[in-house]
């Protein structure tokens, strides 16, 4: 018989398991650097996570043309990173390459994930940012203790065995997801099938107030040139000094939250350039260069309010990045996860996300679930975001991308 592994990702709340900042009253003093230099492992993991983020984003948008997308590749990277600790042979090698780790050793990868999680959690006391991981397994199924220990140690994961035959198990797992995303994502599972033996979940939750908020009295109905037809949207306005950069294809305005460690970059294609081509052109290395070119500019910004829920099964996107064996029933090698690892394969990698952008700030959440189964400038710059655009939420000192979106119509 074969068993199924399932991966999921979510973004979660201030009461999320897995720690995070609960101090929302600290004075909001802008920070200009990380509290300490990044380690070599952190740099490798953060750089790889961004390369993977842009590659996965390109794969997703290629099959979601003319559609809104809001993904957390970082959440997917962490859920898959946990799972990779149970993989061996070609299955492991393909996962490592797909996650853009190249020749990095497993120790470097795990050390990097562990300290990057700690670094991101503690950066800004005025922003509610959380990362939570959990693993839920069929109680009677044999798993290697070394895999469980690595998940707890590296990813601070909650690991629990459940009676999967009991319908209440679905509610237990979904309750964790809801708590980890402050109720923004209420479920990741509808049911547990007989061949499913493990669910590996990552949840990321972010809620930050703009360092300079939009004046709600200036928000008004205006036109947005959505794909297909124009629509009337609630357009927010702000005139102030903002970080700005531009290329021949697009403009970027960067809006900080809280103490300015976390920011949202809005990428607006030039007139005549499609959001699809601009989104597909973004890559980790060029993005880092672009972020280094941001300069203060007096900017007159118009940005639509929007709230969006999104979900997708990422199997095909990950296969396109070379991660094929892990999904092959009878062809995957998860012998470091279980003595029955030759019978295990990843049945699905599913992600659900939520984002709300308004005058006060932004709230965003993502859950990624991996399911494992058994066989069987000085002048004023006017940035009018009145047409499809790309949005990136990131931590600017480490460069870590948390969320990426393509907005073609305002929900």
N, C-alpha and C positions, 0 to 999 in steps of 0.2 A: 504494500500500500504506500501511497505518497502522502506527505504532509505539506501544509501550506503555511508560508510566512506572509504576514501582511504588514505593510509599513504605512504609517499615517503621520501627518504633521498638522499642527494647529498653532494658533497664537493665543496666549492666555493672560489672565488678570492679575490684579494686585494680590489676590488670595491664592495665586497659582502655587502648586507645589514646586519645589526646586529652587526656592529662594528668589531674591530680587530686591529691588528697592521699594520700601513701603513709606519712606520719608518723603512726602510730597510738599513739606513746608519749609525745607531748607532754603536759604537765600540763593537766588539764581545769579551766581557770578559766572561770567563767561570764562571757560577754561581754554587754554591755548595749546595744550599738549596732553598726552597721556600721563598718568601718575608715575609711570616708570617706562623705560624703553621696552619695546616688544622683544620677546625671545625669538631665537631663530625658528623654533617650532611654531610659534604663533604667527610669524610672518609667512611661513610656508603654508600653514592651514588657511590663514586669511586670504592670501593670494590665490591659493587653489580654490577656495570657496567662491571667490569672485570670478575666476575663470570658468568654473562650473556654473555659476549663476548666469552669466551671459550666454554660455553655450546652451544651457537648459531653456533659458528665455527665448533664444532664437529658435530652438526646436519646437517650443510650444506655439509661438506666434506663426510659425510656418503653416501650421494646420488650423490656426484660429484667425485667419484673415478677416478683416472687417468686423472683429468681435472684441469686446472688452476682455482684458486679461489682468489679473492681479495675483502674482505668485510670490511665494517666499522660497527661492532656491536654497537659502541658508537652512531653512527648516528641513527641506528634503535632504540636504547634505548631511545634517546631523542624524536624521533617521537612518539614512543609508550608511553613515559612518558607524553607527552602533551595529548594524547588521553585518557590516564588513568584517567585524571582529570574529564572526562565526564562519566566515567563508575561507576556502582553501583553494590552492591550485589556480586553474585558469579563471574560475569564478571570482576569486579574490583579485587577481591581476586585472581583470576587466573592470571590476568595481573601482579599483584604485585609479585606473586610467580614466574612466568616465568621470570620477570625482576630481580629476585634474591634479592628482598627487604625484604623477610621474614616478620618479624613483625614490620618493620619500619612504623611510622605513616605518614600520607599524608603530614603533615607539615614538618616533617624531610626530606621526599623525595623531596618536592618542594624546600625547603631551600637549600638542597644539590645540586640539579641541578642548581639552580640560581647562587650560589656562585662558583660552580665548573666551570660553563661557564665563569664567570668573571675572575677567577683565570687562566684558560687555555689561555684566550684571551690575557692576559697582561704579560705573562711570558718572552717572548723573542722578543725584538724589531728587531732582525736580521732575524727572521723567519716570513713568512707571514702565519699566522694561523688564520682561521676564522670559527666561528660557526654561522649559521643563521637559523632561524625558521620562518615559515609562515603558515597561515591557510586561505584557500579560501573556501567560502561557497556560496551556492545558495541563492541569495538575498531574495527571498520570503519565504524561509524556516525558521521556528522559532527556535532560539537557545537561551540558557540561558546566560544572561549577565555575570553571575558568572563564567561560563566556559571560556568565551572570556577574562574576566579580569585576570583569573589565567594564561591563556596562554601568555598574554602580560607581566604580572608581573614576572612570574617565568622564562619563556623561551625567553623573549624579542621578542616575535613573532609579525610579521606583520600580521594583521587580516583584510581581505577585503571581502566584499560581491560582487559577480559578477553575471551578467545575464548569467547563464550557457547555455541558449538557443542560445546565440550569439557565433558563431564559434570563434570570436576573443578572447574569454575567455581562450581557450587552449593556444593561443599565449602569452597572458599576464602571465599565470602561467609558461610556459616554458621559457619565457624571464627572470623571476625571478631566475629560476634554472640556466640558462646560466650565468647570472650576478654573482650569488652566487658561481659559480665554475669556474669563469674566462674563460668561454667558453669551459671548458673541458668536461662538460656534458651539451648538448644543449637542451635536452627535457626529460620530465618524463611522459608526457601524449600524446597520439595520438588523443584522442577525449574525450568528456564528454557525458556519457550516460544519458538517461532521469531519471534513478533512483539514480544517484550519486548526493549527496547533500553537501559533504565537502571533501577537500583534506588537509591533514596535512603534511607539508614538513619540513624536517631537511636537511641542507646542511653543510658539513664540507669541508674546503679547507686547504691544507697544501702545502707550498713550502719552502724548506730549503736547504741551501748550506751546504755541508759537512764541519765540522770543519777542517778536513784535506782532501783536495780534491785528487782525483785520477789524476795522470799525464796522460793526453789524449795521449801523444806520446807512452805510454807503452801499450795502448789498442791494442789487436791483435786478429785475428781469431783463435779460439781454439775449441776443441770438448766439447760438453755437452751431457751427457748420459740421454737424455730425455726418458720419458716413451714411449715405443714402438720402438724408433729408435734413434740413435745418431744424433746430428745436430751440424753444425758449428755456433758458436755464437761470438759476440764481447765481449771478456773477458777483464775486467779492472783489473789493478794490483796496489797494494799498500803495501809497507813494512814500518811498523812503530809500535810504542807502541799502542796497542788497548786493550780495555776491553774484557776479554775472560773467558769463563767457559766451563766445559765439564762434561758429565755424561757417563754412560756406553752405552747409546743409541745415543747421539748426542753431537755436539760441538756448542757453541754459540759465535759469535763475535758481539760486540755492537759498532755501528758507530754513533757518535754524530753529530748533526747539530748545526750551529750557536753558541750560548753560552752554549750549551750542555744540555739544559733542555729537548729538544726533541731528540730522538735517533731512529735508526733502528737496531733491533736485527735480525741477520741472524742465523737461526737454521739449521745446516747441519747434517742429519742423518749419523751415522757411516756406514762404508762399511758393506753391508749385512742387514742393517736395512731399512725398507721401509718408505718413507715419509708419507704414509697414517697412519701407526701405530704410528709414532712419533707425527704427527699432532693431532691424536685422543687422545694421552696421555696427552696433555697439559691441565692444569687446573689452575684456578686463584691462589689458595693458593701455589701450587708447583712452579708456574711461579714467584711469588713474592719471594719465597725462592731462586730460581735459580738466579734471578736478583741480589740478595744480595750476591751471590757467585762470581760475576764478579770481576776479578782482572787484573791489567795491565800486558800485556805480549807482548814481541816483536813478532809481527805477520807478516807473509807473506801471504797476502790475494789476492785471485783471485775471482772476482765476475762478473757475466755476466751483461751487460746492458740489460734492458728490458722495454718495454712499453706495458701496458695491459689495455683493457677495459673489464668490467665484469658487468653482470646484472642477477638478479634473483628475482622471486616472493617468498617471505619468509613464505607464509601462512603455508605450511606443516611443515616447520622447527619450527615455533612458536607453532603450535598445538602439536608437539612432546615434547615441553617443558611445556605442560599443559595448554596453552592458547587456549581453545577450544570454550567457549561460545561466545566470542567476534566475532567469524566468523560465528556464527549460525544465519541464517536468521529466524527471529521470536523467537530466543532464547537468544539474547543478551540484556543486560540492559545498555543503555546509557542515563538514565533518568536525570543524572546531566549535560548532554550535551544539551539536548533538551526536551521540553514538550512532543515531540513525540519519546522519546528515546527508547521506547519498539519496535518501528518500525525500529530502526537503527541497523546496524551491519557493521563490517569491511569486505569490499569486497576483498581488497587486501592490502598487505604490499610489496612494490616493492623497490628494491635498485639497483642503477646504480653506478659504481665506475670507476675511472681512476687512473693509476699510471705510472709514468715515472721515472726510476732510471738510472742515468748516472754519468759521471765523476764529474760533478759540484755538484750534490745533488739529491734531490727527489721532485717531484711534485705529489700530490695525491688529489683526490676529491671523495666525495660520496654524493649521494642524496638518502634519503629514503622517500617514499611516502606512506601514509596510506590513502586508499580510503574508504569512508563511504557511504553505499548505503541504500536504503529504500526497504521493501518487496514487494511485488511483490517480566802460569810459566816462569823463566828467559830465558830458551833456546827458540830459535825462533819456534813459533807455525806456521805450514803451514796449512792454511785453504783454500782448493781448492774447490770452489763451482761449481763443474763440473757435478753435478747430482741433482735431484729434492730436493727442500729445502723449508723451511717455513720462512716467513718474518713477523715481528711485528714492527709497528711504534708506539711509546709510549712517554708519558711524564714521565720522570724517577723519579721525586721527589714525585709526587702524585701517581705514578704508573699507571696512566690512559692509557689504550690501545686505540689508535685511529683507527688503521687499522690492519688487519691480512690477510695474504695471504699464499697460497700453490702453488708453481711454479713447474710444472712437465715438461713443455717444454717452451722454450723461444719464445714468440710471434714474 
